[in-house]
Amino acid sequence: MRWRSGRRSDNIEDRRGQTQRYSSAGAGVILLLRLLTLLFRSKIGRVILIAGVAVVLGGKFLGIDLLPMLTGGTTTAQAPREFSEAEQQLADFTSVVLADTEDTWRTIFNGLGGNYREPTLVLFSDQVQSACGFASAAVGPFYCPGDQKVYLDLSFFEDLARRFGAPGDFAQAYVIAHEVGHHVQTLMGISQEVRQAGQGRSQEEINGLSVRQELQADCFSGVWGHIAHRDRQILEPGDLDEALIAASAIGDDRLQRRSGGQVVPDSFTHGTSEQRVRWFRRGFESGDIEACNTFAAESL
C-alpha cells in the first residue's frame, strides 16, 4: 500500500503508555463527607481532621495532589516507556489511513449535500476508558458513538497477522476503515435506527440487526478503498487480497471454530466469513454507498 506520502490526520489522540485507574468519585465523596461528620462529633476527631487537612495542603504545596485518593477520582500516570521505531511507524501509518478516510468521506458527504464530521482515533495500550465504558485491548478495535471516537490498541495488528493469518498494511487499513464506517452510520442516523429497531426484540433478532450493521460497515470500508485508489492510487498488487483475507479471518463462524466451540448462527453479531468478504467486495467494486444497504437485502 502506497501511504508514506499521504497526509497525516490531526484527529489522533495518543494515550499509549498511560496507566489509568478508575473508581467512583461520587462514592468517594459520600464516604469522605460521612467521615467528616463523625470526626466533628469528638474533640479527638477534630484534631485528626485538622491534621488530615494539613497533610493534604502540605502535599499540594509540594506538588502532590492527594484529593483524588480521598475522593475516588480518576488518575492518569505516564508510564516510562519509549516506543520502538516500528511502533511509531505503525502509529504514523494509522494517521495516514485515518486522513485518507477523512478525505474520502468528506467528498461523499459533499456530494450528498451534507458535511462530514471527522471522528477522533484514540491509540491506547492495554485498556481504555471511553464514553461507552471501560474496555481492555482484548475486545479489539471499536467505535463508540457516545463520543464519536475510534479506539485502537496497535497490538491488534500483530494479532491479526499472527493469530488470524491476515498480515499486510491494507488488512490493517481495512480494520480502521471498518470502524470509521460505524462513524458514518452514526452521522447518517443508521446506528440510532438500529438501536430503536432492536427495542422489545428477542436477542436473536437483535443479533440479526447487528450483523446487518456490521456488514454495512464492511461495505463502507470497501467504498473507501475504491475511492481512495481511484483518486490517489494507494493500492499495490496483492493489497486487495490482504483485505479480503482479513475480512474472512474475523467472520463469526470462523472465530467460533477457532475457539473450539460449536458454530451457532443465531449468536452471530458480525456475519460469516463469506458474508464479510462479499460485502467488502461489493463496496470496493461499486464505490457507491447505495450498494451497501444491507438492511434492505433479502439475502446477506
N, C-alpha and C positions, 0 to 999 in steps of 0.2 A: 504494500500500500504506500503510495506517494504522499507523505504527510509532513515531512520536515520543513517544507517551505510554506506551510499553511499558517493562517492567522491563529493566534492564541486567544482563548476566551478570557474575559475579565471576571467571569462568573464562577470562579473556582474558590472554594473555601477549604483551606488545607488545615485539617485538625489532626493530621498524623502525628504520632508521638505524644499526644495529650492524654493524660490519665485523668478521667473524670469520675467523681464519686457522687452519687445521687442519693438523697434522702428527703424525707418530708419536712420542709421548712415549717409548714403550718403546725405539725405535731410538735416540733421542737419549740416553737414559740409558746404554745399552750403549756408544755411541760415547764418551761422557764418561768412563766407567769405564776404557775401554781407553786413553784419553789420559792419565788419571791414572796408570795403571800404567807407561806409557812415561816419563812425567815423573819419577817417583820413582827411575828407574834411573840418573839422572845428576845431578850437582851443579847444573848449569845448569838442568836441568828442574825441580829442587826450587825454585830461585829464581823461575822462571816461574810455577810453581804457586802459590807464596806471593803473588806479585804479582797473579795472577788472582783468588785468594780475596779479596785486599784490594779489588780493583775491584768484585767482587760485593757485598761487605759495605758498601763505600762507597756504592754505588748504592742499596742497601737503606736505608742511613741517610738518603739524600736523597729517599727515597720512590720509587725506581725499582727495580722487580724485574727483574733480568737473568736469573734462573734459567729462565723459560720459553724464552728464546732459546737457552740452552745445552742444555736437555733436550728441546726439541721439543714443549713443551706447547701448550695451546690459549690463545690470547689473544683478547680481545674489546675493541674500542675503540668508543666512541660517536662517530658521525660528527656534525660540526657542522651539522646541517640541521634547520630548523624545518618543520613540516608545515602545509600550507595549510588554510584553513577547510574546503574541500571534502574534503580527505583526512581530516581529523578527523571530519567528519560521516559519512563512509563507514565509518570505524572505529566510530563510535557506532552506526550502523545495524547493523553486523555483530554488535556486542554485544547489541543488542536481539533480532535474529533468533536468535542462539545461546540467549539466555534463553528465548525462546518455544519452541524445540525442547526445552529442559530441562523446561519445564512440561508440554509435551505428552507426552513420553516417560515422564516420571515418572508421569503419570496412567495411561498404557497399562500400564506395568510394575506399578503398584499393582493394577490390575485383574486382572493375571495372577498376583498373589500374590508378586511379586518387587520388588526395589529397583533403581532406575535410578542407575547411577554416571555422573556427568556427565563429559564429556570436556573437555579444555582446548583452546582455539583459539589458535594461535600466529600472530600477524601478523609478517611479515618482509619484508625488502626484498632483492631480487635473488637471495640464496642463504641456505641454512639447513642446520643440522645437526640431525638427528633420530635417534631410536633405530633408524630404518630406513636410516640413512646420510645422506650429503651430497646435497643437491638444489638445483638452481637454479630460478628462477621459471619457466623455460621448460617445466617439467613440469606446471605448473598446480597448482591446489589438490589436496591429497592428505591421506589419513588414514594414520597409522602405528599399527598395532596394538601395536607394541613398547612405545610409551609412552602409547598411547591419547590421542593428540593430533591435532587437525586443523591443517594448515599452509596458510596463505593469504597470498599477496602480493596486496595490493589492486589492483595494476595489472592483474591478470587481468580485473577487471570492465570496464576500459576496452577491453581486447582483445575481450571478449565482445560489447561494443556495436559497436565499430568494425570489427573483423576478421570477426566471425561474424554481425553483423547482429542481435544479440539484446540490445537495451537494456532498461532498466527495473529497478526495485527488486525486483520479485518474481522476475525472472530471476536476480538475484543471490542472493535468498533460497533459490531452488531449488538453486543450486550448494552453498550452505552446508548445507542440509538433506540433500542427497545424501551429502556427506561424513560428516555425523552419522549417516546411515543405515548407513554402514560400521561406525561405532562400535557401533550397535545390533546389527549382525551379530556383532561380536566378543563383546559381552556375552551374546548368545544362543547362542554356540558355533558359529554358522554358518560363520564365517571359518575356524575350525580344521578343521571338517569338509571344507570345500572344499580346504584345503591337503592334508589326508590323502587325499582322493579323487583328487588330482592326482598322487600319488606313483606312479612307474612308468608313467604315461600318456604318450602322444605329445604333442607341442606343440599339435597341432590339438585334441586332447581337452582339454588344459589351457586353451586359449583358449576353448573352449566353456563350461567351468565358470566362467571369468572373466566371460563375457558374462552368464550367469545371475545371478552375484553382483552385477554392476553394475546389471542391470535390476531386481533386487530392491531395491537402494539407491534407484533412481529411484522405485519403487513406495512405499517407506517415506517418501521425500520428499513424495510426493503425500498419503500418510496424514497426515503432519504438517500440510500445507496445509489439508486437510479439517477436522481437529480445531481447528486454530488459528482458522480462520474461523468455525467453528460456535460456539466458546466465546468468542472475543474480537473477531469481526467485523473482521479485519485487511484483507480484500481490498476493492479498489475496482474499478470497471468496467475491463476490459482487463488486469487483473493475471494472470488465468489464461492468457490468450493469451501473455503475456510468458514465462511458464514453459515453455509448450509450444513456443514458437519457440526458446528456449534449448536444450531437450532435443533438438529436431530439428537444431539447428545443430552439435551436438557428437556426432552419430552417426558411427560408424566409416566408413560408406560415403561420407558427405558430406565428412568430413575427408580421406579418401584421394583423392577427386575434386579437392578444393581444392589438395592438394599436387601435383597433376598426374600422379599415379601411377595405376596400374591398381587397380580395386576387387577385393580378394582376400578373399572371405568367410571363408576358413579362418584368416585372420590377425586377424579381428575380436576385440577384447577387451572392448568395452563395449556392442556392439549397434548395429543400424542406427538411422537417424533415426526411422523408423516404429516400431520396437520401443521406443525410449526414450520416445517420445510416448505410445504405447499403455500402457506400464506405469506411467508417472507418472499418466496419466489414470485408470487403474484404481485406484490408491491414493487419488487425490483424490476420485473419485466414491464409493468404498466407505467410506473412513475406517477400514478394517479390515485389520490386518496379515495375517490369514488369507488375504486375497485376493492376497497378494504372494508366494506360494510358486512362484517361477519354476522351482525345481528339479523340481517335480512336473508342470510344464506340458508337454504333448506338443508344443505349438506356441508359439513366443515371439512 
